[in-house]
Amino acid sequence: MKVLLLHSHPVESSYGAALHKAARESLEKAGHIVDDCNLYAEKFDPVLSREERLGYHTVPDNIAPVKDYVERLRATDAIVIVTPIWNFGWPAILKGYFDRVWLPGVTFDMDEGDRGRLTRKLTNIKKLAVVTTYGGNRWRAFLAGDPPRKLATRVLRATINPARGVTYLAHYDMNNCTPETRATFLAKVRKEMERF
């Protein structure tokens, strides 16, 4: 299976980078072909320009500014997102990726004759996993509504394949973590990615 591995952490020596490396190596060990999309390393521009927003619904011209990223998305069978959670949301670079790449004509078609009814287009993607870290504990995330979890397990799932579940692996309370909790979570990520 071809897996698009989306990574969004700016520090190459971070725990997030270690999770990214573990996910990539484990997916490859399992025999998957990995398209490693490290958004910071690739210097992805997350800013949706005025021109892009004005042409957002103009298919296929809207694809031109991010054509390479769209082709990678269309060519994959699965997506694994490795990202930290900052302020109960994804880093701006990852949010910008979704704003700029998951476009009309790419992820959905809109039927103007049926009051804006959407038709899913990413039928090529069969599986989705998210590997993430939170600074706060699970209870704080719950009280805040845990928007990143809902975005993955509800919005992305509905966009990709509503019939399939989402593998969501989260290390909460990074502010109080220990070498042992980090090692345990890293091992869990390796195991889950090897059987993904």
C-alpha positions as CSV (number, residue, x, y, z in Angstrom):
1,M,0.0,0.0,0.0
2,K,1.2,3.5,-0.7
3,V,1.1,5.7,2.4
4,L,1.3,9.5,2.5
5,L,3.1,10.4,5.7
6,L,2.3,14.0,6.7
7,H,4.7,15.4,9.3
8,S,4.5,18.9,10.8
9,H,7.2,19.7,13.5
10,P,9.9,22.3,12.9
11,V,12.5,20.8,15.2
12,E,14.5,17.8,13.8
13,S,15.7,16.7,17.3
14,S,12.2,16.8,18.9
15,Y,10.1,13.9,20.2
16,G,7.7,14.6,17.3
17,A,10.6,14.0,14.9
18,A,11.3,10.7,16.7
19,L,7.7,9.7,16.2
20,H,7.8,10.7,12.6
21,K,11.0,8.5,12.1
22,A,9.4,5.6,13.9
23,A,6.3,5.8,11.9
24,R,8.2,5.9,8.6
25,E,10.5,3.0,9.5
26,S,7.7,0.9,10.8
27,L,5.5,1.5,7.7
28,E,8.4,0.6,5.4
29,K,9.2,-2.5,7.5
30,A,5.6,-3.6,7.0
31,G,6.2,-3.3,3.2
32,H,4.4,-0.1,2.5
33,I,5.7,2.5,0.0
34,V,6.0,5.7,2.0
35,D,5.7,9.2,0.5
36,D,7.3,11.2,3.3
37,C,5.8,14.7,3.2
38,N,7.7,16.6,5.9
39,L,6.0,20.0,5.5
40,Y,8.6,22.0,7.3
41,A,11.5,20.3,5.5
42,E,9.7,20.9,2.2
43,K,9.1,24.6,3.2
44,F,5.4,24.2,2.4
45,D,3.7,27.6,2.4
46,P,0.6,27.4,4.5
47,V,-0.8,30.8,3.6
48,L,-3.9,30.7,1.4
49,S,-3.4,33.8,-0.9
50,R,-6.0,36.2,-1.9
51,E,-5.9,34.9,-5.5
52,E,-6.2,31.3,-4.3
53,R,-9.3,32.2,-2.2
54,L,-10.9,34.0,-5.0
55,G,-10.3,31.0,-7.3
56,Y,-11.1,28.4,-4.7
57,H,-14.1,27.0,-6.5
58,T,-12.7,27.3,-10.0
59,V,-11.9,23.7,-10.9
60,P,-9.3,22.8,-12.2
61,D,-7.5,26.1,-12.1
62,N,-7.6,26.1,-8.3
63,I,-5.2,23.2,-8.2
64,A,-2.3,24.9,-10.1
65,P,-0.6,26.5,-7.0
66,V,-0.4,23.2,-5.2
67,K,-0.4,20.7,-8.1
68,D,2.4,18.5,-6.8
69,Y,0.8,18.1,-3.4
70,V,-2.6,17.3,-5.1
71,E,-0.9,14.6,-7.2
72,R,0.7,13.0,-4.1
73,L,-2.7,13.0,-2.4
74,R,-4.4,11.4,-5.4
75,A,-1.7,8.8,-5.7
76,T,-1.9,7.4,-2.1
77,D,-3.9,4.6,-0.6
78,A,-3.6,5.7,3.0
79,I,-2.6,8.7,5.1
80,V,-0.6,8.8,8.4
81,I,-0.4,12.2,10.1
82,V,2.4,12.8,12.7
83,T,1.9,16.1,14.4
84,P,2.0,17.8,17.7
85,I,-1.1,19.5,19.1
86,W,-0.5,23.2,20.0
87,N,-3.2,25.2,21.7
88,F,-5.7,22.4,21.1
89,G,-5.1,22.6,17.4
90,W,-2.8,21.4,14.6
91,P,0.3,23.5,13.8
92,A,-0.5,26.3,11.2
93,I,1.6,24.6,8.5
94,L,-0.6,21.5,8.7
95,K,-3.8,23.5,8.8
96,G,-2.6,25.4,5.8
97,Y,-1.9,22.2,4.0
98,F,-5.6,21.2,4.4
99,D,-6.7,24.7,3.4
100,R,-4.6,24.9,0.3
101,V,-4.6,21.2,-0.9
102,W,-7.9,19.7,0.1
103,L,-9.8,21.7,-2.5
104,P,-13.0,21.4,-4.5
105,G,-12.3,19.1,-7.4
106,V,-9.7,17.3,-5.2
107,T,-11.4,16.1,-2.1
108,F,-15.0,16.8,-3.1
109,D,-17.3,18.0,-5.9
110,M,-20.1,20.4,-5.2
111,D,-23.3,20.0,-7.1
112,E,-24.6,23.5,-7.5
113,G,-28.0,22.2,-8.7
114,D,-28.7,20.3,-5.5
115,R,-28.2,23.1,-3.0
116,G,-24.4,22.5,-2.6
117,R,-24.5,18.8,-2.1
118,L,-21.0,17.4,-1.8
119,T,-19.7,14.2,-3.4
120,R,-16.5,12.6,-1.9
121,K,-13.6,12.3,-4.3
122,L,-10.8,10.7,-2.2
123,T,-12.1,7.2,-2.7
124,N,-8.5,6.0,-3.3
125,I,-7.7,6.5,0.4
126,K,-8.7,3.4,2.5
127,K,-7.0,4.2,5.8
128,L,-6.2,7.1,8.1
129,A,-4.0,7.3,11.2
130,V,-3.0,10.2,13.4
131,V,0.1,10.1,15.7
132,T,0.1,13.1,18.0
133,T,1.2,14.6,21.3
134,Y,-0.6,17.0,23.6
135,G,1.0,19.3,26.2
136,G,-2.0,18.9,28.5
137,N,-3.5,15.8,30.0
138,R,-6.5,13.9,28.5
139,W,-8.9,15.6,30.9
140,R,-7.9,19.1,29.8
141,A,-8.3,18.0,26.1
142,F,-11.7,16.6,26.9
143,L,-12.9,19.8,28.6
144,A,-11.7,21.8,25.6
145,G,-13.7,19.5,23.3
146,D,-10.5,17.9,21.9
147,P,-10.9,19.6,18.4
148,P,-8.0,17.8,16.8
149,R,-9.4,14.3,17.7
150,K,-12.8,15.4,16.3
151,L,-11.3,16.8,13.2
152,A,-9.5,13.4,12.5
153,T,-12.2,11.0,13.6
154,R,-15.2,12.9,12.2
155,V,-14.3,15.4,9.5
156,L,-11.3,13.7,7.8
157,R,-13.0,10.3,8.3
158,A,-16.1,11.6,6.6
159,T,-14.1,13.1,3.8
160,I,-12.0,10.0,3.1
161,N,-14.0,6.9,4.1
162,P,-16.8,7.2,6.6
163,A,-17.2,3.4,6.7
164,R,-13.7,3.0,8.2
165,G,-12.4,3.9,11.6
166,V,-9.4,6.1,12.3
167,T,-6.4,5.0,14.2
168,Y,-5.8,7.8,16.7
169,L,-2.6,7.5,18.8
170,A,-2.1,10.3,21.3
171,H,0.5,10.9,24.0
172,Y,-1.2,13.3,26.4
173,D,0.4,15.4,29.2
174,M,3.8,15.9,27.5
175,N,4.4,18.7,30.0
176,N,4.7,16.0,32.7
177,C,6.0,13.1,30.6
178,T,8.9,10.9,31.6
179,P,11.5,9.0,29.5
180,E,9.4,5.9,30.3
181,T,6.1,7.3,29.0
182,R,7.8,8.5,25.8
183,A,9.5,5.2,25.2
184,T,6.2,3.3,25.8
185,F,4.3,5.5,23.4
186,L,7.1,5.3,20.8
187,A,6.9,1.5,21.0
188,K,3.1,1.6,20.6
189,V,3.5,3.8,17.5
190,R,6.0,1.3,16.0
191,K,3.7,-1.6,16.7
192,E,0.6,0.1,15.3
193,M,2.4,1.3,12.1
194,E,3.8,-2.2,11.5
195,R,0.3,-3.6,11.4
196,F,-1.3,-0.6,9.7
